[in-house]
Amino acid sequence: MIPQFKVIWIDSGHQPRVKPDPDFPNGRDLDTGERPACKVKLPYPAPRCGLYIVECTKCSTNAAITAAGRPDDPRSLMLPCKSKPN
């Protein structure tokens, strides 16, 4: 069975230089508010500064999410779905 989501990490090779946002000590859940959408868990915390590429294998929706290897990194994403309802 093919997983529904592909999550690829692209490492920048840099360590964070800015302090984390104290309002998000346990990460952020990203949501554009668009529906329908699927919740995708992201590897948390990120190893250091870089980029997650998230793609749905069913509808081909994709997104690029930055992370910095800090406590305020994204831990999930509500990925909008391009599938049309039946």
Protein Blocks (a to p, Z undefined) as FASTA:
>chain_A
ZZfbdcddddehiacfbdcdfklmnopaddehiacddddddddddfbdcddddddfklop
acddddehiakbcfbdcdddfbdcZZ
